[in-house]
Amino acid sequence: MRLSHNFTKTRRDAPKDETARNAQLLIRAGYVHKMMAGVYAYLPLGKLVLDNIAQIVREEMNAVGGQEVQMTVLQPKELWEKTDRWDDKKVDNWFKTKLANGTEVGVGLSHEEPIVDSLKAFVGSYKDLPITIYQIQSKFRNELRAKSGLLRGREFIMKDMYTFAQTQEEHTKLYEQIAEAYIRIFERLGLGDSTYRTYADGGYFTEKFSDEFQTVSPIGEDTIYVDEKKRIAINKEIYTDENLAKLNFNRADLVEKRGVEVGNIFPLESKYSDALDLYYVDEKGQRQSIIMGCYGIGISRLVGMIAEHFADDNGLVWPASIAPAEVHLVALGTDAEIVAAADDLYHELTAAGHEVIYDDRDVQAGLKFADADLMGMPLRITVSKKTLAEGSVEFKARTEEETRMVKLADVITAL
C-alpha cells in the first residue's frame, strides 16, 4: 500500500465526541470512521487488522473441527417465541423491524435459534453427532449506552460457535478442546500473558459455571480475582466462599484486578434444542436430547482492546501477528536516487512476501515519522540520502528507541 494512493489521512487531534482511547487512536490513525455512537466503519488499514484477527480465530476453530457457515442477519420472530426470547422483557437489547407485509423480524444479536433450526434438516441419528459450527458475522445489540469505543458497540463483528453433543461427557470434551483453542488464540494475538480463563455465572442457561476470558486492563468493566500460578481467575459476581471451595481456589492466592471480557464459553444444556424440537435417536432407537455449548469471541472488540492495550504516547503498537503490514517503509526526500531506491526496495519486499506500508508522500520527514508511530507497524525502514551514502537503510522497531543500519543487500535477510 502506497500512502500517496490511500484515501484516508491521519489526524493530529482526537475527535471531540470520542472519549475512549482505543477509538481516538484508531480514528486519528485512519483505521476506522465513527458513524454514530457504538457504530464504526472499518477503513483499509482497520479492515486489514480485523481480517488478520478473524483469520487467527478461524484457523484455531477449524483446528478443533469447526465448520464455518454464514447465517442470516434477519431472524423469524416465531423461532425466538419458541425459546421465550422475543419479548423485550426477557431480552431488552433487540433491534426489531418489519417487512413490507407487516411481518416482524429480529436483527441478529445471537444465533442459537437459527443454528438449531437449520440442523433439523440434517440431524436425526446418533451417527450425525457431534457437530461443531461457527460463523464470523456482524451482530446488532440495542445497547442503551454504547461506550468504551470499540469495546461496547451497537454493531460489531463476532465469532460465535455452537457445539451439539450426545452426552454431557461428549460435550465436556468438546468444551475443553475449544477452551484450549481460545488460549492459543490469545497467545497468538499477543494477549496470552494478560488473559485469564475466568469462572463466571452460567446465567439462566445452566446451573454450571460459564467461562470468560478476561484480559487484565485498567479500562476493564469487570472485577476479577486472579490466581497467577494457576493462570485462572474468578469473576466478582460469583466470588463467594462456597464457590471458591467448589472451584478449589485459595483466597490468599487471589489478586483483585480489572478485566475486559474478550471471549466467553458456556454450556447451554438442551434449552434450545428441546424448545425447537431437535433431538437424536440413540443406538436403542430412543429419542434423546442434544447437549449444546456456545462459544463467543468479539473480533471487533479485540481490535479496540489490542489498540488500547499496546498503545504508547506516540500511537498504536500492533503485535506482528495482526498488524496491517510488517514494514512501514519511509522515503525521505524526492531526489530521483532516493525515490528509485525506495521503489526498488518496496518491490523487493513485496515480492519476498512481506506486507509493506510505503510512505511515498511529498511531506516533511517529521510528519512521516510521526505517522509511522501513530499507525503502529512493527518495523520502520527509512531510505534517505544519508543512508544511501552508506549503501544502507535504517531499521527501527516500533517498541524500541534505538535504530540500526542495515545494508540494502541484506534487508530481506535482516527481516
N, C-alpha and C positions, 0 to 999 in steps of 0.2 A: 504494500500500500504506500503510494506516494502522498505525502501530506498536501502537496500542491493540488492534488486531484480530489482530496477528501472534502466533502461539502460542509463538514462540521468545523467549528472553531473552538478554541479554548477560551475560558473566561477568567479574568483576574479576580472577580468578586463573586461570592456566592449569591444566589437569588434571595431576595429579602423574605420571601414567603416559605423558605425551606430551612428548618431548624436542625434536621438530622445531619450529622457529619457525613454519613455514607452518601446520602443523596446530594449534599453540597459538592462533595468531591467528584462524584460521577457526572453531575451536571457541568461543573467547571471544566472537567477534562473532556467533555464531549461524548460521553458514553451513553447517557440517557437524556430524554426530554420529558419534563413533567407536564402531563396533560391536565391533571387535576389532582386533588389530594388522594393519595393512595393508588394512583394510576400513572405508570411511566412507560414511555416508548423507548425501545432499545435501538440506538443508532449503531453505525457499523462496528465500532470498537466494542460497544456494550453487547451486541449480538454475538461477537466472537467469544467473549468471556462466558456469556450464557450458554452457548453451544459447547464450549470446552467443559464446563461443569456437567452439563447434561450427558456428554459423551462418557465421562468417567463414571457417572451413575449408571448409564446404560450398560457399559462393559461389565460392571460388577453385578448388576441384576441379571444379565444374560448368563454370567458365570454360575449362578445358583439356579439356573433353569427357568428364568423368567421369559415369558413370551410377550413381546410388545404389541400393543393394539392402539388404536385411536378411537376413543368413544366420542359420542356426540355431546355438544355443549347443552343443547336443548333437551329437556327431560320431561317425560309424561307425568302429569300430576298423579295419575292413577297408581303408578309404581310407588310413589312416596306416601300415598294414603295407605297402602297395604302395610307399610312398615311404621306407620304413625309418625312420619317426619314432615308432612306437608304443612301442618298447622303452624303458624307463626309463634304460637305459644309454646310449641315444642322445639322448633328451630327458628331462632329470631333473626338470622342473618341471610335469609334467602333474597336473591333477586328473582322476581317473577314477572312474566309478561303474558300477553295474549296473542294468539294467531288471528288472522283476519276474520276467521269464522267464529271467534269468541272463545276458542279452546284455550284453557290456561296451561302454561308450561313453565317449568323451572329452568333457570340458567345455572349450569352445573357448579355446585360448590363441593361435591363429593360424588363418588361413582359406585358405591356399594350396590345400590338397587339396579342400575343399568347393566353392570357386570354380571350380576346374578341372573338377571332376565335373559341376557344373551347366551348364558351357558345352558339354559333349559333345553335348547335345541341339540345339545351335544353330550350332556351328562345323564346317564341313567344307570350305569353299572359300576361296581367297584373297580372294574378294569379301566374306567375312564379317569380315575383319580390316582395320585394327587395332581393338581393343576396350579400353576403359578402364572399370574397375568399382571402386566403393569402397563402404564402409559405415562407419557410426559406431555402435559397439556395445560392450557390456561384454565384457571379456576376463578370464580367470582363470588365474593362474600360481601354482603352489605354491612360492613363494619360501621358502627355508629361513629367511631372516631379513628380514622386512619392516621397512623403516626409512625415515627421512627424511620422515615424514608421507605426503603425497600423492605424493611423488616415486618411491617404490618400494613398490607395494602388491600384494596378492594378488588383488584385484578392482579393475578400473579401466576407464575409458572410453577407447577408442582409435579413431582413424580409420585404417583400413587400405585401401590401394588396390592394384590389380593391373592391369598392362598386358599385352596379348597382341599380338605383332607378327610379321610375316612374316620380317623380316630384322634383322640387327644394326643396319643403318643406320636402319630404321624405329624400332627400339627406342630407339636413341640420341636420335632426335628427340623421341620421347615423354618420355624420361627427362629431357632438358634442359628441356622445357616445364614439367614438374612441379617440377623443381628451382627454376625461376624463380617458380613459383606459391608454393612454400614460403617463398621470400624475401619475397614480398608478404604472406603470412600473418603472418610475424613482425614485419614493419613495421607492419601494422595492429594487432597486439597490443601495440605499444609496445616490442618487444624487438629492433627492427631494428639499432640501433646496437651491441648487445652480443651478437648471434648471428652465428655464422660457419659457412659451409659447410666441413666438415672431412673430409678424406680419412681413411678408416679401412680396416680389414681386411675383405675380402669374405667371409671365413669359408669354410665348405665349399660355399657356393653357386657361387662363381665365383673365378677367378684374378684378376679385375679388382678394383679398389678399390670399396668402398662409400662412400656419402656420409652423414655425420652432420651434424646441425645442432645446434651446441653453443652454449649461452648461458653467457657468462662469469659465474661466480659463486663466491664463497668456499666455498659448500657443495657444489661440484661434485665428483663422484667420478672424473672423467676428467682427465688431464693432456693439454693440447693446446698446440701451438706455433703462434702466430698471426702472420700477415703482415698488419699493419694497412692497408698501402697497397693490397694486392690484395683485402682482405676475405675471405681464405681461411685455412684452418688445416690442420694435420696432427696426427692422434692419436699419442700417445706409442707406442702399440702397433706402429706401422709407421715410427717415426722412425729411419730408417737412411740412411746416405749414398746407398745405391743408390736408395731411394725418393725422397729429396729431389731427386736428379738427374732421376729419371724424371718427377717432377711439377713440375720447374722451380722449386723452392724455393731461396732463398739463405739458408743457415743464419744469416748475420749479420743478416738482416731479421726473424728469428723471435723472438717473445717468449713465454716459458712462462706459461701461465695454467691455472686450474681451470675446468672447464666442466660444465654439466648438459646431457645429451643430450635435446633436446626434439622431435627428429624424426630420421628416417633413411630413406634410399632406397638400394636395392641391386639389382643385376642378379641374376636367378635363372637365366639361360640357359634351357635346356629341361629342367631337372632334374625339375620336377613335371609338366609337360605330357607328356613322354615316359613317365614312370613310370605315369601314369594314362591313357595311350593317347589323348591329344588331339593330333591332327595336322590339317594342312590340305592340300588338293590344289592345286598351283600351276597356272599357265596351260597348262603342258605335260602336265598330268594326273599329275604326280609327287607322291608323298606327301612332305611336308616337316615338320620340327619347328617348333614355335611358340616364339618367344623371349619370355620373361616378365620383368617387373620388379615389385618390391614397394616400397610407399611408406607409411611409418607416421608418425603424429603422436599423441602422448599427450595427449588432450583434458583428462582429469582431472589428469595430471601438470602441464599448463600452468596449471591453477587454482592448484596448490601453488607452482609456480615463480614465477608472477607475484605471488602473495600475498607471497612472501618477498622477491622482487626489489625491489618498490616500497615495502615497509613502512617505517615510521619508528618512533620510540619511542612514538608515540601509537596506532598501529594500522595498519590496511590503507590502501593508497593505490591505488585501482583506476584504470587507464587508462580514459578516457571510452568507448572502443570496446567494453569488456566489463563495465563497472560495472553492478550491478543496476538503478541509476537514475542519471539525470543530476544530480538535485537531491535534497538532504536538507533538507526543509522543517521548521523548528523553530518551534513556537508557545510563547512564554514567558508563562505565566500562564493563568488560567482565566476572566479577565474576559470578559464577553459580547462586547465590542468586539474583543478580540484573537482570540477563537475565530472570530467571524464573518469577520474579515479574513483569517485563515489558511485557513479553509474555502473562502472565495471564491477565494483565490489558488491553492489546491490544485486546485480545479475548473477554473480558468482555464489553469493549466499543463498539466493532463492533456488538456483539450480542444484545446490547441495542439500536442499530440503529444509532450510531454515526460514521460519516466518520472520519478515522484516517490516518494520515501520520506517519509511525513508523520509526524513525531513529535508526535502529539496527546495524549500521555500526561500525566497529572497527577503529574509528578515534578519535582524540582528542576532549575534551569537547568544547574548544573554537571554533573549526570548526563546531561542531553540533549546537551550539548556534547561530553562525553567519549565518549558512544556514537556521536555523529556522526563523531568522529575515528577511533574503533575500527572502525566499519563501512566507512569509506573512500570515500564518494561524492565525485565530483569537485568539487561545489559545495554549500555550505551556505547556505541563505537563512533568515534569522531574522526573525520577526514578534514585536514586543514593544510594550509601552506607550510606550517611548522612541522606537522607530522610527515608530510610528503618529502620534506627536505632530508628526513632520516629514512625514507623508504618504508614508513610505518603508519599505523593508525593508533588512536588512543582508546584503550579499554577502560570502562568504569562500570562496576557493578552497582546496581541501584541501592543496595544496602551498605555500600562501603564508601568511605571518603576518598581513599587513595585511588589514583589512576596508574596505569602501566602502559608502556609502549609495546606494540606487537608488530612485527614485520608484516607487510602486506601479503607476502607469500605464505605466511604462517597462520593467517586468520582462521581458516577453516579448522586447522589442527588445534588451535588455541580454544576454539569454541568447544 
